[in-house]
């Protein structure tokens, strides 16, 4: 089972899950520490690049290139 859970790590290194999880036995886990500043920058970059990407993605040539993956279209 792979499941992603949001958590907060305090300055003492204690991990607090932000939602409950029920496990049948102890499990190993991987913890990724997110840099709050870069998370905002990525989000802003994504928002700013969306119009340019949409112009490219919404072309007929792009639809044709991916049509084989959408047989009902």
N, C-alpha and C positions, 0 to 999 in steps of 0.2 A: 504494500500500500504506500503510495506517495501522496502526501497531503501538505499543502503550504498553510502555515498559520502565522498570523501577525502577532508580534510580541514586542515588548519594550525591555531593554537591558539597562539597569540603573548603573550608577557610577561605581557600585561595589561588584558589578558583574552578575548580579542576580537577574534571572530571566523571568518575566511575568507574561504569560500568554494572555492575549486580549479576547480569547474565546475559549470555551471549554472543549476538551478533547477526551474521548473515552477510548482506552486501549485495553486489549485483552491481556497484554503482558508488556513488560518494559521494552522500549524500542530505542534504537540509536537515532540521533537527529543531527542535522547540519545546521549551523547558525550562520547567517549572512548579516553582517552589520552594515547598514545603509548610512551613507553620509547625507545628512539632511540637506546641506547646501547643494550638492550635485544633483540630488533628486529633483529639486525645484528647477535647476538649470536644464536638465533633460526634459522636463515637462514643458518649459517655456520654449526650448528648441523645437520640440515636437509640434507645438501649436504654431510656431512661426513658419515651419516648413510645410505644414499641411496644404496650403493653397498651391504651392509649387508642385508638390507630389500629386495632388488631385488633378492638376492640369495634365500631367503626364499619364496618370493611371486611367483617366476617363477618356482616352482616345480610342477610336475604333480599332486601330492597329493593336492596341493592348488587349482589347476584348477578344480579337481574333486569335492572338497568340495563346490565350488561356482557355479558349472555347472547348478544347478537347477534354478539359477537366470538369466541364459543366455539360454533360450530355443532354440534359433536359432543356437546354436553351437553343 
